[in-house]
Amino acid sequence: MTKKEKVDFVLRKLQELYPTIPVPLDHKDPYTLLIAVLMSAQSTDVRVNQITPLLFARADNPYDMVKLSVDEIREIIKPVGLSPMKAKGIHGLSQILIDKYDGVVPNDIELLEEFPAVGHKTASVVVSQAFGTPAFPVDTHIHRLMYRWGLSNGKNVTQTEKDAKRIFPKEAWNDLHLQIIWYGREYSPARGWDLNKDIITSTIGRKSVLNDYLKNKKTR
């Protein structure tokens, strides 16, 4: 299979499996999405979706958020982990939104990256899911699958993002990054991986990955 045939196969198979794509984090607007994505770092979407309603009941906009102290925010979001840093980030970025942007989240990756506790991936998710701006946020699932599929060398997420943007059509990016995440969770996880259920990797997978899988299976 050529690289183009592999890419076409991935696009076709993911569209079959996920014709409608659920957004993993519950939110109602760009601000609540930004807060939810920030909270999801090194946590699970399920856990974040349990905690955001408690936070948003107190403050679902930057003006109400800055009325809470950093300690109050931290107390609410503690179950998601890294709460001291995240609480400071939530309070700080809310203040910046008020001071510089009239409380409105900007549709610009570089501007978002200037906010405290907001990295490139968080900024990419926000512009992609809140505004429909083409972006390709790479999480651990996408990083793992792009390597397993032989579509990136997997050295780091920055390289994986560059490779993904180069080989996949721009109009597909926003749906595709979510489709790959769902596929990774359901069919190609890091642990408990069953190649028989993973149609994409078993069809186009990197030879060394397939060989390692089979070798490990024999030694179990």
C-alpha positions in Angstrom: 0.0 0.0 0.0 1.3 3.5 -0.8 1.1 6.2 1.8 -1.8 7.8 -0.1 -3.7 4.5 -0.1 -3.0 4.2 3.7 -4.3 7.7 4.3 -7.4 7.0 2.2 -8.0 3.8 4.0 -7.8 5.5 7.4 -10.1 8.3 6.4 -12.7 5.9 4.9 -12.6 3.4 7.9 -12.9 6.2 10.5 -15.8 7.8 8.6 -17.6 4.4 8.6 -17.0 3.9 12.3 -17.7 7.5 13.4 -20.1 9.2 11.0 -21.2 11.4 13.9 -18.5 12.4 16.3 -19.2 13.0 20.0 -17.1 15.8 21.6 -15.4 14.3 24.6 -15.6 17.3 27.0 -19.0 18.8 28.0 -19.2 22.5 27.4 -21.6 25.2 26.2 -19.3 27.8 24.7 -15.7 28.6 23.9 -14.9 29.7 27.5 -16.3 26.6 29.2 -14.5 24.5 26.6 -11.2 26.3 27.3 -11.6 25.6 31.0 -12.6 22.0 30.5 -9.6 21.3 28.2 -7.2 23.0 30.6 -8.6 20.7 33.4 -8.2 17.6 31.3 -4.4 17.7 31.4 -3.2 14.4 32.9 -6.8 13.5 33.8 -9.6 11.7 32.1 -12.5 13.2 30.2 -14.9 11.3 32.4 -13.5 12.8 35.5 -13.4 16.3 34.1 -17.1 16.0 33.0 -18.0 15.1 36.6 -16.3 18.1 38.0 -17.0 20.9 35.5 -20.7 21.1 36.3 -19.7 21.9 39.9 -17.3 24.6 38.9 -19.6 26.1 36.2 -22.6 26.2 38.7 -20.4 28.7 40.5 -18.8 30.4 37.5 -19.3 29.7 33.8 -17.8 33.0 32.5 -14.6 34.9 33.3 -16.4 37.7 35.2 -17.8 35.2 37.7 -14.7 33.1 37.8 -12.5 36.0 39.0 -14.9 36.6 41.9 -13.8 33.2 43.2 -10.4 32.9 44.9 -7.7 30.6 43.5 -8.2 28.5 46.6 -11.9 28.2 46.1 -11.4 27.1 42.5 -8.7 24.6 43.6 -11.0 23.1 46.2 -13.7 22.4 43.5 -11.4 21.0 40.9 -9.1 19.0 43.2 -10.4 15.5 42.0 -9.0 16.2 38.4 -5.4 16.4 39.7 -2.7 19.1 39.4 -5.3 21.5 41.0 -2.9 24.2 42.3 -1.5 24.9 38.8 -4.9 24.5 37.1 -6.7 26.7 39.6 -4.1 29.5 39.1 -4.3 29.1 35.4 -8.1 29.3 35.4 -8.2 32.4 37.5 -5.3 34.0 35.7 -6.6 33.4 32.2 -10.1 34.6 33.2 -8.6 37.9 34.4 -6.6 38.3 31.1 -9.8 37.6 29.1 -11.5 40.5 30.9 -8.6 42.9 30.7 -7.5 42.2 27.1 -10.5 40.6 25.3 -13.7 42.0 26.9 -14.3 38.5 28.3 -14.3 36.8 24.8 -12.1 33.9 24.0 -10.0 34.7 21.0 -10.1 32.4 17.9 -6.3 32.3 17.6 -3.9 29.6 18.7 -1.0 31.9 19.3 -3.0 34.3 21.4 -4.4 31.4 23.5 -0.9 30.0 24.0 -0.1 33.3 25.9 -2.6 32.4 28.6 -1.4 30.7 31.8 -1.6 26.9 31.8 -2.6 26.9 28.1 -0.3 25.0 25.8 -0.4 24.3 22.1 -2.6 21.3 22.4 -5.2 23.0 24.5 -5.2 26.1 22.2 -5.6 23.8 19.2 -8.5 21.9 20.7 -10.3 25.2 21.5 -10.0 26.8 18.0 -10.9 23.5 16.4 -14.0 22.5 18.5 -15.3 25.9 19.5 -14.7 27.8 16.3 -14.3 25.2 13.6 -10.8 26.6 12.7 -8.7 23.8 11.1 -6.3 22.5 13.7 -4.8 19.1 14.6 -4.3 18.7 18.4 -2.2 15.6 19.1 -2.9 13.7 22.3 -1.4 10.4 23.4 -3.9 8.4 21.4 -3.1 10.2 18.1 0.6 10.1 18.8 0.5 6.3 19.4 -1.7 5.5 16.4 0.2 7.7 13.9 3.3 5.7 14.9 1.5 2.3 14.8 0.1 3.1 11.4 3.6 4.1 10.0 2.4 7.6 9.3 4.8 9.3 11.6 8.1 8.4 13.2 6.6 9.1 16.7 9.6 11.0 18.1 7.5 13.7 19.7 4.0 15.2 19.5 5.3 18.2 17.6 6.6 16.0 14.8 3.4 13.9 14.8 1.3 17.0 14.4 3.4 18.2 11.5 3.2 14.8 9.8 -0.6 14.6 10.3 -1.1 18.1 8.9 1.0 17.2 5.9 -0.7 14.0 4.9 -4.3 14.5 5.8 -6.5 17.1 4.0 -7.0 20.3 5.9 -10.8 20.1 5.7 -10.7 16.7 7.5 -8.5 17.8 10.4 -11.2 18.8 12.9 -13.3 15.7 12.6 -10.3 13.4 12.1 -8.4 14.2 15.3 -11.5 13.3 17.3 -12.2 10.2 15.2 -8.6 9.0 15.9 -9.0 9.6 19.6 -12.2 7.6 19.8 -10.6 4.8 17.7 -7.6 4.7 19.9 -9.7 4.3 23.0 -12.0 1.7 21.6 -9.8 -0.4 19.2 -6.1 0.4 19.7 -5.4 1.3 23.3 -1.9 1.4 24.9 -2.8 -1.5 27.2 -5.0 -4.5 26.7 -4.5 -4.1 22.9 -6.2 -6.8 20.8 -4.8 -6.6 17.2 -7.7 -8.7 15.9 -10.1 -5.9 16.8 -7.9 -3.2 15.4 -8.7 -3.3 11.7 -6.7 -0.2 10.8 -3.4 -1.3 12.4 -3.8 -4.9 11.3 -4.3 -3.6 7.7 -1.7 -0.8 7.4 0.4 -1.1 10.6 4.1 -0.6 10.8 5.9 -3.9 10.3 8.0 -3.6 13.4 4.9 -2.8 15.5 3.1 -5.9 14.2 6.1 -8.1 14.7 6.6 -6.9 18.3 2.9 -7.5 19.0 3.1 -11.1 17.7 6.4 -11.8 19.4 5.0 -10.6 22.8 1.8 -12.6 22.3 3.9 -15.8 21.8 5.9 -15.2 25.0 2.8 -14.6 27.1 
